[in-house]
Amino acid sequence: MSDWSWDYNPSAEYLTSGLPPGVVAEVERLATELAALGHEATRPRGHEATKVGRPFDREGGLRQFDIMNSRGFISFLPVPRHRCVYVCGITWYG
């Protein structure tokens, strides 16, 4: 079990307004998985959540991850100090 969590930033209402329920469910499922990767930070391998998604050439900072077969993507920020993955943006092409 991960001691990391995830949250929407700025808010769930702002980021998910107008999105289909299935997309919101997929975003929340991925955020849960990303928080579970954050748990790896307690091991010597490093902060796994800071390496997932784009950009591929560096770790840390704002990351992006495709959702629903590239029909959109999420932008997220893993913050090891807070032990939290923040979902900062959702782009849905429909």
N, C-alpha and C positions, 0 to 999 in steps of 0.2 A: 504494500500500500504506500502510495506517495504522500509525502508531507508537503508537497507543492500543491497549489490550487490554480485556478484560472478565474478570470473575471473579464467583463466587457469594460472598455475604456473608450469613450466617456460613459455610455450606459447601454443597457440591452435595448431599451426603447428606441434610442437614437440609431443604433447600428442595425437593428433587425426590422425596423418599420417598413412594411410593404413587401417583405420577403416571404416566399412560400414557407409553410411550416416544415416541409421536408428539408429545405435548405438550412433553416435555423437548427433543426435537429442534427444535421450533418456537421455544422459549425461547432455545435456544443460537443458532439462526439469527438471531433478532432482536437478541440481544446482540452478535453479530458485526457486524450492520449498524449498531447504535448506536455501537459502537467506531469504525467507519469514519467516521461523522458526527463523532465527536470529533476526528478528524484535521483537520477544518476549523478548529479552534482556532488553528492556526498561520497562518491567513489573517486579514486585517483584518475579515472578516465576523463573527467571534466564535465562540463555542463552540456549534456546532449541536446537539450532543447534549444541551445544557442547555435546549433549546427544544422538544424533541419530547414529545408526549403531554400529559397533564393535569398540573397545572393550566394552562389556556390563557392566563390573564391575567398570568403572570409566568414568568420563567425561573429555572433553578437549583433546588436542593433536590431532595427526593424526588419523582420523576415516576412516572406510571402510563401504561401502554400496553396497549390491548386485544389479545388474542390469539385466534386461531381463531374469527373471526366473532363476537366478543364473548361467547364461551363461558367467558372468563376474562380475567385481566389480569396483567401483571407490574408490580412496583414496582422502580424502578432509581434509582441515584444516580450521575450522571456527576461525576467529580472531576477537573477540569482539572489540578490540581497533581500528581495521581498519574498522569495520562493513562490513566485507567481508568474503565470503566463497571461499577458493582457491581450485580448483580441481588440485591435484598434481600428480595423476596417474590414468590410465585407463587400466585395464587388461581385455582382451576379449578372451574367449576360443573358440568362434565361434560356 
